[in-house]
């Protein structure tokens, strides 16, 4: 597969999508079909899924537009993204669209993002354009080219020029999962680049497995993340506060502790596996304070 090595962006055929998979569900082929309808090529990097999932991925990769990278174990989202970027660059692409395996693209999503870039006064300074998302896809409302400048966007639905990616640096593999996107956006902004997000939802994407709870007439939501994900969120948020928060005299640790206590309260009130999740939050906060990064020592994967 080949792409356009130029810096101008006019069509989605100049873009290579990158999808990091981990035990994907059987609906992935359908979502991939929607992706391939908008991009020039797709790189799937699998992080140690089982035999059945790998067989499904092999069938998807029978399409010549799809490249498949099979990691023997879960190397983390950041490593998966970096491998995908290397493959896209080798194939001659100058642009990548990052996607999660469960994101459902709206028809015309990439075209809308390209129009946002074209409408921005300084397109050459835009390091990331992220797609807003909702719980379900719905017809887009014109005009496409409406954006807001933000501190960060989520990985899925992010369009990145590889020329600026080379200046910003690779995704931070020691974070493993969670806050990989936030760290990249913060580094981009620290170098004077812009991070944009579309103002209308262009894809369906869900954070965790959210459930709604009503207590005394007040509605609360919780994400029901697994203990491992609770660990990485707690740890990596602590690291972000330390490195980018600008808090003096170690007060970033107290700021993070307050956030973790609120998370534990929500877990205790609304979620299952309360003890394991609260223990994971506490371990993540402490490892973040101590600067211990990489895969979680007590458990691999998500």
C-alpha positions as CSV (number, residue, x, y, z in Angstrom):
1,X,0.0,0.0,0.0
2,X,1.2,3.5,-0.8
3,X,0.2,7.0,0.2
4,X,1.0,10.6,-0.5
5,X,4.3,11.8,1.0
6,X,3.4,15.4,0.5
7,X,2.4,17.9,3.2
8,X,-0.9,19.0,1.6
9,X,-4.1,17.2,2.6
10,X,-7.0,17.1,0.2
11,X,-8.6,13.7,0.5
12,X,-8.9,10.8,2.9
13,X,-7.0,8.6,0.5
14,X,-3.8,10.4,1.6
15,X,-4.4,9.1,5.2
16,X,-3.5,5.8,6.8
17,X,-5.7,4.7,9.7
18,X,-4.0,3.0,12.7
19,X,-6.1,0.7,14.9
20,X,-4.7,-1.0,18.0
21,X,-6.6,-4.2,18.8
22,X,-6.9,-6.2,22.0
23,X,-9.3,-9.1,22.0
24,X,-11.6,-7.4,19.5
25,X,-15.3,-8.3,19.3
26,X,-16.9,-10.0,16.3
27,X,-18.3,-6.7,14.9
28,X,-14.8,-5.4,14.1
29,X,-14.9,-6.4,10.4
30,X,-18.0,-4.3,9.9
31,X,-16.4,-1.3,11.5
32,X,-13.3,-1.8,9.5
33,X,-15.3,-1.7,6.3
34,X,-16.6,1.7,7.3
35,X,-13.0,2.8,8.0
36,X,-11.7,1.6,4.7
37,X,-14.4,3.6,3.0
38,X,-12.7,6.8,4.2
39,X,-8.9,6.2,4.2
40,X,-6.2,5.1,1.9
41,X,-5.0,2.2,4.0
42,X,-5.3,0.7,7.5
43,X,-2.7,-0.7,9.8
44,X,-4.0,-3.0,12.6
45,X,-1.6,-3.6,15.5
46,X,-2.8,-6.5,17.7
47,X,-1.6,-6.7,21.3
48,X,-1.6,-10.4,22.0
49,X,-5.2,-11.4,21.3
50,X,-6.3,-15.0,21.3
51,X,-6.3,-17.4,18.3
52,X,-9.9,-16.8,17.4
53,X,-9.4,-13.0,17.3
54,X,-6.2,-13.4,15.3
55,X,-7.9,-15.5,12.8
56,X,-10.5,-12.8,12.3
57,X,-7.8,-10.2,11.9
58,X,-6.1,-12.4,9.3
59,X,-9.3,-12.5,7.3
60,X,-9.6,-8.7,7.5
61,X,-5.9,-8.4,6.4
62,X,-6.7,-10.3,3.2
63,X,-7.7,-6.9,1.9
64,X,-4.6,-5.5,0.3
65,X,-5.3,-2.1,1.9
66,X,-4.8,-3.6,5.3
67,X,-1.5,-4.4,7.1
68,X,-1.5,-6.5,10.2
69,X,1.2,-6.4,12.9
70,X,0.8,-9.2,15.5
71,X,2.5,-8.6,18.9
72,X,3.1,-11.7,21.0
73,X,1.8,-10.0,24.1
74,X,0.1,-6.8,25.2
75,X,2.7,-4.2,24.7
76,X,0.4,-1.3,25.5
77,X,-1.5,1.2,23.4
78,X,1.5,3.6,23.0
79,X,3.7,0.9,21.6
80,X,1.0,-0.2,19.3
81,X,0.5,3.3,18.0
82,X,4.2,3.8,17.5
83,X,4.4,0.5,15.5
84,X,1.5,1.7,13.4
85,X,3.1,5.1,12.7
86,X,6.3,3.3,11.6
87,X,4.3,1.2,9.2
88,X,2.4,4.1,7.8
89,X,5.5,6.2,7.3
90,X,7.3,3.3,5.6
91,X,4.3,3.0,3.3
92,X,4.7,6.6,2.2
93,X,1.9,8.2,4.2
94,X,2.2,11.7,5.6
95,X,-1.0,11.5,7.7
96,X,-2.5,9.1,10.2
97,X,-5.9,8.7,11.7
98,X,-5.8,7.0,15.1
99,X,-8.7,4.7,16.0
100,X,-9.9,2.5,18.9
101,X,-11.2,-0.9,18.0
102,X,-14.7,-0.1,19.2
103,X,-15.2,3.3,17.6
104,X,-17.9,3.6,15.0
105,X,-17.1,6.2,12.3
106,X,-19.8,8.3,10.9
107,X,-19.9,8.6,7.1
108,X,-17.9,11.6,6.1
109,X,-16.0,11.8,9.4
110,X,-12.6,12.1,7.9
111,X,-13.8,14.5,5.2
112,X,-15.1,16.7,8.0
113,X,-11.8,16.7,9.9
114,X,-9.9,17.6,6.7
115,X,-12.3,20.5,6.2
116,X,-11.7,21.7,9.7
117,X,-7.9,21.8,9.0
118,X,-8.4,23.7,5.8
119,X,-10.6,26.3,7.5
120,X,-8.2,26.9,10.4
121,X,-6.1,30.1,9.8
122,X,-2.8,28.3,10.5
123,X,-3.2,24.7,9.3
124,X,0.6,24.1,9.4
125,X,0.5,24.6,13.2
126,X,-2.2,22.0,13.8
127,X,-0.6,18.9,15.4
128,X,-3.9,17.1,16.2
129,X,-7.5,17.4,15.1
130,X,-9.8,15.2,17.2
131,X,-13.3,14.1,16.3
132,X,-16.0,14.8,18.9
133,X,-18.0,11.7,19.8
134,X,-21.3,10.6,21.2
135,X,-22.9,7.4,22.4
136,X,-24.2,6.7,18.9
137,X,-23.7,7.9,15.4
138,X,-26.2,10.4,14.0
139,X,-26.4,12.5,10.8
140,X,-24.0,15.4,10.8
141,X,-25.2,19.0,10.8
142,X,-23.5,21.4,8.4
143,X,-21.2,23.3,8.4
144,X,-18.5,20.7,8.8
145,X,-15.7,23.1,9.4
146,X,-16.5,24.1,13.0
147,X,-13.9,23.6,15.6
148,X,-12.7,24.5,19.1
149,X,-9.2,24.7,20.4
150,X,-8.7,22.4,23.4
151,X,-5.9,21.1,25.7
152,X,-6.2,17.5,24.5
153,X,-8.4,15.0,22.6
154,X,-8.8,11.3,22.9
155,X,-6.8,8.9,20.8
156,X,-9.6,7.6,18.7
157,X,-10.6,9.9,15.9
158,X,-7.4,11.9,16.0
159,X,-5.8,13.1,12.7
160,X,-2.0,13.7,13.0
161,X,0.5,15.0,10.4
162,X,3.6,12.8,10.6
163,X,5.8,15.8,9.9
164,X,4.8,17.4,13.2
165,X,4.8,14.0,14.9
166,X,8.5,13.7,14.1
167,X,9.0,17.1,15.9
168,X,6.8,16.2,18.9
169,X,8.1,12.7,19.4
170,X,6.6,9.2,19.7
171,X,3.8,8.2,21.9
172,X,5.1,7.6,25.4
173,X,5.4,3.9,25.9
174,X,6.1,3.9,29.6
175,X,2.5,5.1,30.2
176,X,1.4,1.9,28.6
177,X,-2.3,2.8,28.4
178,X,-4.4,5.8,29.5
179,X,-3.2,9.4,29.2
180,X,-1.1,8.5,26.2
181,X,-3.2,10.9,24.1
182,X,-3.2,13.6,26.8
183,X,0.6,13.5,27.1
184,X,1.0,13.7,23.3
185,X,-1.3,16.8,23.1
186,X,0.5,18.5,26.0
187,X,3.9,18.0,24.4
188,X,2.5,19.3,21.1
189,X,1.1,22.5,22.8
190,X,4.4,23.0,24.7
191,X,6.1,23.3,21.3
192,X,3.7,25.9,20.1
193,X,1.4,23.6,18.1
194,X,-2.4,23.6,18.2
195,X,-4.9,20.9,19.2
196,X,-8.4,21.2,17.7
197,X,-11.6,19.3,18.1
198,X,-14.7,19.3,15.9
199,X,-17.7,20.9,17.5
200,X,-20.1,18.2,16.3
201,X,-20.0,14.4,17.0
202,X,-18.5,12.5,14.1
203,X,-18.2,9.0,15.6
204,X,-19.7,6.8,18.2
205,X,-17.4,6.0,21.1
206,X,-17.9,5.0,24.7
207,X,-15.5,5.5,27.7
208,X,-15.6,2.4,29.8
209,X,-18.9,0.7,30.4
210,X,-20.9,3.7,31.8
211,X,-23.9,3.2,34.0
212,X,-26.4,5.8,35.4
213,X,-27.3,5.9,39.1
214,X,-29.9,8.2,40.8
215,X,-29.5,9.0,44.5
216,X,-31.9,11.4,46.2
217,X,-32.9,12.7,42.8
218,X,-29.4,13.4,41.7
219,X,-28.0,11.5,38.7
220,X,-24.5,10.2,38.8
221,X,-22.5,8.3,36.2
222,X,-19.6,5.9,36.6
223,X,-17.4,4.2,34.0
224,X,-17.0,0.7,35.6
225,X,-13.4,0.4,34.4
226,X,-11.5,-2.8,35.3
227,X,-9.0,-2.8,38.2
228,X,-6.1,-2.6,35.8
229,X,-7.6,0.4,34.0
230,X,-8.3,2.1,37.3
231,X,-4.6,1.6,38.2
232,X,-3.3,3.2,34.9
233,X,-5.8,6.1,35.1
234,X,-4.8,6.8,38.7
235,X,-1.0,6.5,38.0
236,X,-0.8,8.4,34.8
237,X,-3.1,11.2,35.9
238,X,-0.8,11.7,38.8
239,X,2.2,11.8,36.4
240,X,0.4,14.4,34.2
241,X,-0.3,16.6,37.3
242,X,3.4,16.4,38.3
243,X,4.8,17.1,34.9
244,X,2.4,19.6,33.4
245,X,0.3,20.9,36.3
246,X,2.6,23.6,37.6
247,X,1.8,22.8,41.2
248,X,4.5,24.0,43.7
249,X,6.1,22.1,46.5
250,X,4.7,18.7,45.6
251,X,1.1,19.9,45.9
252,X,0.4,18.0,42.7
253,X,0.4,14.8,44.8
254,X,-2.3,16.2,47.1
255,X,-4.3,17.3,44.0
256,X,-4.1,13.8,42.7
257,X,-5.0,12.3,46.0
258,X,-8.2,14.3,46.1
259,X,-9.1,13.0,42.7
260,X,-8.4,9.5,43.7
261,X,-10.5,9.7,46.8
262,X,-13.5,11.0,44.7
263,X,-12.9,8.0,42.4
264,X,-12.9,5.6,45.3
265,X,-16.1,7.1,46.7
266,X,-17.8,6.5,43.3
267,X,-16.5,3.0,43.1
268,X,-17.7,2.2,46.6
269,X,-21.2,3.6,45.9
270,X,-21.9,2.3,42.4
271,X,-19.4,-0.4,41.1
272,X,-18.7,-4.0,41.6
273,X,-15.3,-5.5,42.6
274,X,-15.0,-2.6,45.0
275,X,-12.0,-3.8,47.0
276,X,-9.9,-4.7,44.0
277,X,-10.6,-1.5,42.2
278,X,-10.0,0.7,45.2
279,X,-6.7,-1.2,45.9
280,X,-5.7,-0.6,42.2
281,X,-6.5,3.1,42.5
282,X,-4.3,3.4,45.6
283,X,-1.5,1.4,44.0
284,X,-1.7,3.6,40.9
285,X,-1.6,6.8,42.9
286,X,1.5,5.6,44.9
287,X,3.3,4.4,41.8
288,X,2.6,7.8,40.1
289,X,4.0,9.7,43.1
290,X,7.1,7.5,43.1
291,X,7.5,7.7,39.3
292,X,7.2,4.0,38.7
293,X,5.9,3.6,35.1
294,X,5.6,0.8,32.5
295,X,3.2,-2.2,32.6
296,X,1.5,-2.8,35.9
297,X,3.7,-5.3,37.8
298,X,0.8,-7.3,39.4
299,X,-1.2,-7.8,36.3
300,X,-0.6,-7.7,32.6
301,X,-3.0,-6.2,30.0
302,X,-6.1,-4.1,30.5
